[in-house]
Amino acid sequence: MTDLVLARLQDGLADNRLELPRCADCGTLVWYPRARCPHCMSGNLVWEELSGTGTVYSYTVNHRGQGEYAGHDPFVIAYVELAEGPRVLSHVDSADVRVGDPVRLRGGLSQEGHVRLTFEKEEPR
Amino acid sequence: MTVRIAGAYEHPLRRIPDRTVPQVIAEVAYGALADAGLGPADVDGFFCSEVPGLGSVAMSDHLGLGGLSYVDVTEGGGASYPMHVGHAAAAVAAGKCRVALVAMAGLPLSGQGTTGGARGPEHPYEAGYGITTPAGYALAARRHMHEYGTTAEQLAEIKVAAAHHAQYNPNAKLRDPVTVEDVVNSPMISDPLHRLDCCITTDGGGALVIVAEDVARTLPRRTVKVLGHGETIKHSEIGRLDLTHTGAAVSGPRAFAEAGLTPKDVDYVSIYDSFTITVLMSLEDLGFCEKGKGGAFVTGGTLRADGELPFNTDGGGLCNNHPDSRGGMIRTIEAVRQLRDEAAPEVQVPGCRIGLVQGHGGNLGFRTAAATLLLGAEDA
């Protein structure tokens, strides 16, 4: 079975674009991606490229990972609030993260092709 | 019509290597029925979460439940059992059944946890991060700290109170008192949550019997009134998840309204303590203190048996028992003990008349079920 919605997100991420479905009827930007709009039920969803920027809404330095992260050095799991609104689960590749830090998407897929949004801190200008 | 809890039973063991899950469910179900002065042939309503076999069918057969007229398999993780009590109370009040059994068990330490089933729709979007159960709660704790200035030392006060109570429970898994320093100096699991901010995992289970008032009048033991119930699912809001509230902000007011009570009326609380942050946020959401002031509220022994708002006097899931990583059943059972005046003497709340149970299931960092019960002593 192919999940066409998941595949669509992965296709964008493979080209380093973060694209999410927006409901053409009510305007809701949908995270996580779905085939129907959970706000108004519409199936009229249009994929839209996002800026790939956001800020850290919350984070944890995880000392006890699971699966391939078992025994891994401590690593940062965060919710990043995208500039366009949704709060997405992510990795932040930095040892020094604070709530509110501006971040930018660096990559979206693991080596195996699974969704793994990875952000890095934006350098202050 | 007032519906009553007439029987309660908590399995005394915390590691059970030599029995199956159905066998332990039978032990706790028969324990609760015996406590009520009833037997399996009297049961006409059965309420459970995921149990071995098809729905509730195989376990009803295994338990020999007689003449079932109402069954309900509601899965809300650790919140399932206060949900079941609410559902059972509604079914009894509607005349659908008169003697309802709620039972659960799991043996995760023996590799027989019951949680599982098909992956949820969110799985491809959340599974790739190495996230753990504590990490989800840590995300909630970090945001609460950011918005309200909550500290690790304040969270630790919750574990200190639970451990103080556990020393009086001979069946508790962890019986040693701890200090705030012990908690904040314990190994970091998922920053800001330390090992002693985390619940234990145990084998075990528990059961409750809910009956109609006319049945209660025929029984020998003291019963507990079900005064109010509320439940909800708090979800991720299409990506606009708020990490600083629990579902108790919705289930709590509904339960208080149904009971015609306010937080000031409550003598004792059983709060699902999967992690210290779960308790702190629940207390705020239930209205025991202002939102964001939970840290100050729990500081200074507030939650101890001799404090302003005694909580989890058996030691809770942090110290006593957390079978199958589902805390709602044992939390409800300790509230029943308090309202029957049968808690350990060192932690019994004198004249305890109104108790509150708060259950949560799932993960506060993602999506959760929440259920609130307001319970009353026999003369309340």
Interface residues (C-beta under 8 A of the other chain):
Chain A: D3 L6 T28 L29 V30 W31 Y32 P33 R34 P38 H39 Y57 S58 Y59 T60 V61 N62 H63 R64 G65 Q66 G67 E68 Y69 H72 P74 F75 I77 A78 Y79 G85 P86 R87 V88 L89 S90 H91 V99 G100 S110 H114 V115 R116
Chain B: P121 E122 P124 Y125 E126 A127 G128 Y129 G130 I131 T132 P134 A135 A138 L139 A140 R142 R143 H146 P187 M188 I189 S190 D191 P192 L193 I238 G239 R240 L241 L243
